[in-house]
Amino acid sequence: MPVLKSLEAGQEPYEYKKSHRVILIVMGLIFSMLGALVLYFAQGQDIGYFIPVVVFGGVGILSIVVGFVGSDRAVSKIWTSKR
């Protein structure tokens, strides 16, 4: 998967905590549910409602995939910010 390859690449040291994976999965589930709720309640209205569905659904699916399938390095890259 191309997204996982880019997140798992690199040789630099990383800091990983098991709680990061759990929080990432929970966050992914929340975002996915939010996208599904927007899709359910806004059906038949203006097409603009589809933007939050794509954004929240995309973030949710990405978080769930990285949380379940990604390596420790991929999970830590989600939480790390470059300065």
ABEGO torsion letter per residue (X at the ends): XAAAAAAABEABBBBBBAAAAAAAAAAAAAAAAAAAAAAAAABGBBAAAAAAAAAAAAAAAAAAAAAAABBAAAAAAAABBBX
